[in-house]
Amino acid sequence: MDIKPGKLLSQINSPEDLKKIDQSDLVRVCEDLREYIIDHVSVFGGHFGASLGVVELTVALHYVFNTPHDQIVWDVGHQAYGHKILTGRKEDFKSNRLYKGLSGFPKRSESEYDAFGVGHSSTSISAALGMAFASEHLKVEKQHIAVIGDGAMTGGMAFEAMNHAGDSNKDMIIILNDNCMSIDPNVGALKDYLTDITTSHTYNRFRDDVWKILGKVSKFGPNAQEIVGNIETSLKSFLLKQSNLFESLKLRYFGPVDGHDVNHLVHVLNDLKGIKGPKILHCVTVKGKGYHQAEQDQTKWHAPGKFDKITGEIHKKVEDQPKPPKYQDVFGHTIVELAKDDHTIMGVTPAMPSGSSLNIMMNEMPDRAFDVGIAEQHAVTFSAGMATQGLTPFCNIYSTFMQRAYDQVVHDVCIQKLPVVFCLDRAGLVGADGPTHHGAYDIAYMRCLPHMVVSAPMDEIEMRNLMYTASKHKEGPFTIRYPRGNGVKVNWKVPFEMLQVGKGRVIKEGSDLAILTIGHIGNYAVETTARLEQEGANIAHYDMRYVKPLDEEMLHEVFTKFNRVITVEDGCLSGGFGSAILEFMIDHQYTSQVTRLGIPDRVVEHGTQEELHKECQYDADSIYQTAVKMMEISNIPV
């Protein structure tokens, strides 16, 4: 489908083109840009509300600053669609998040306008500050702007960076996009603090007067700026009945301003360019601005998929048969079921209650399920603290986000041998979100830790049983990894079964070759063994269930019986499940031929999960081809 941009947007292929537009026409440019985003996402899917909320800010930034020489760092990247469209990627935007197409996030290798690659939150201030230091050292005059959402401000790294920025006195602008939302509604004291600032009408009236003075300080002599600054700081403290958080970090605070008034934003940003030192501009915006349904239900419309632009109806696939549930929903319903019988069970997530389905427990048991904000490190140590008091916390974090809290897993959980259950959602290749979100490394980084159990379910029933087993495991931490998307069992709500820790299961007996799998990806092996059986081969399939501890009894059986073995995992080959199998084989002096299938030692880009599994050669057909080659069966074509 060919989507045409509006009249003014059609003239813009770069920020230089944007600067040729008369400022009086910028409102129309914003209308065109917002419409173009709505048209594309409704047809092709993608993130939605965040980019609509920063249309005016995006236009103002590229209108005022000399990008890419001046550098804009976007936090997360959900909000950067307008940025991509204005910086030469308008015609290619239809490929956004598609296999071999544009990334859904800023990416340095994609465009010189993408100053810093981002996928996770709270990184922009640190990166922009590093750039500011570099520019000073290299004696290059540049502006450095970090655009951070208020949800990302809950991440500790943002506070670390602001603390350093204020002390450094380097020239940079931090733009706080304040919409009270990340994906789900924001939580915590910072949200309340920003609301207090935003809604203080008395302060805002006085602030407007002070702002006008600040814009004319050069007329009042060399000390006027300092005097006016002191007046404004005192005014904030008096009217808000608390010192300004940002001013206490030595960041000049300006705002709040209307983030949807593009002409006022241009005026403000032009003024800020001439003010030295680290500054923060507080913009109040509406996530989903300009599309009624997205404004009304901001969580649902964060990434709604394809939808009817006119009616707002989100397109759902019509299924002829009942569809297996998503693994995240199995987690959400199962933890509630377990918690009803075990008062020690608690739920914890860092800002992903809907993405992890912990919101089910939060709605039913609000005093036992906690969203701690975008703060993965805190989530882990908070869980560890509960575990010391005899509770059983289920800490649900996306695999890729768990990387941010690795020190806490080691120091606060494993060393103290605390029974925290880590539920790693989105393990393996996740699809269109791409390399910043792939859960590629958790098997490798978890299995090397003392006292840690590492497991993965092959289906929803196994998921429930592993959660039940983990809730009874008091000898230390327990990891359950599972992928994004649906499982394979329609009838999955069956009575719990206690699983022996470190014990796998035989899916199919065989004699020609053994396939060892871990997790959901084992369902590909089920397809492969059935296909090969029809062609005369007798293939064994073992679902190991656990990477740590390994089922050594089963492995002795495998390596005694089979000279040819394939391992399959939806995780990195370096240090992963296959590596663990090879270590066992070498330690016990077996000499079988082993082929490992999994994520190769490179960055895997975005695409559907199926496309990426095929690219990385561990889909069902790749397993089949590997088995055929290993067996050298002449009557089966390679």
Number of C-alpha atoms within 10 A of each C-alpha: 7 7 12 13 18 16 11 17 21 14 14 21 16 19 22 15 14 23 18 11 15 8 16 10 11 22 16 15 25 24 16 19 27 24 16 21 23 21 19 22 21 22 17 17 19 23 23 27 30 29 24 30 27 29 28 28 27 26 25 27 21 22 22 19 22 16 21 16 15 17 22 27 27 31 28 23 24 24 28 24 28 23 28 25 20 22 22 16 20 21 14 12 23 21 16 23 24 21 18 11 16 19 23 25 27 27 18 13 11 14 14 14 24 23 23 20 21 22 20 19 23 29 25 28 30 20 20 28 25 15 21 23 16 12 17 13 9 9 9 11 12 19 20 27 27 23 27 25 26 24 27 26 26 25 21 16 18 19 17 13 20 22 16 17 27 20 14 14 14 20 25 27 27 26 21 23 28 26 23 22 21 27 22 20 17 23 19 12 10 16 19 13 14 18 15 12 18 19 11 14 12 12 19 18 10 14 19 15 11 16 18 10 17 19 17 12 17 12 10 10 8 10 10 16 19 12 11 16 17 12 12 21 17 15 18 23 15 13 16 16 9 11 15 20 14 17 17 13 16 20 24 21 21 20 18 22 19 17 24 20 15 23 18 15 22 22 13 19 19 17 14 19 16 10 16 13 18 23 27 23 21 22 23 23 25 23 30 26 21 17 19 11 16 24 18 14 13 24 20 17 21 22 18 20 18 18 19 12 15 7 8 14 13 14 13 9 6 7 7 6 7 10 13 17 17 17 25 26 20 21 24 21 17 21 24 22 14 18 18 12 9 15 11 17 22 24 27 25 29 25 26 22 26 18 19 25 21 27 23 20 24 20 11 11 16 12 11 18 24 22 22 21 24 25 23 26 20 17 25 29 20 17 26 27 17 18 25 15 9 13 19 27 25 27 27 28 27 28 25 22 23 25 17 14 17 17 15 20 25 16 12 18 24 21 15 15 20 25 29 32 29 27 27 25 26 26 27 31 29 25 25 22 21 25 19 20 21 26 29 28 22 24 29 20 13 20 22 14 16 14 20 26 25 26 28 27 27 22 21 28 22 19 25 27 19 25 28 19 17 26 23 13 17 16 13 20 25 28 27 23 25 30 27 21 16 17 24 17 14 13 12 17 13 10 8 16 14 13 16 10 20 18 18 23 12 12 16 16 13 17 12 17 23 26 28 26 29 26 27 28 26 28 18 18 29 17 15 22 25 14 16 16 12 9 12 11 20 17 22 22 23 22 24 28 29 24 26 25 18 22 18 14 11 16 18 14 10 20 20 12 15 17 16 19 22 20 25 26 24 29 26 24 23 16 17 25 30 26 16 20 20 18 13 17 17 11 9 11 10 14 14 17 12 18 16 23 24 24 26 16 9 8 12 18 19 27 22 17 19 15 14 22 21 15 15 17 19 26 26 22 16 19 24 20 16 19 26 19 14 17 13 12 14 9 9 14 9 12
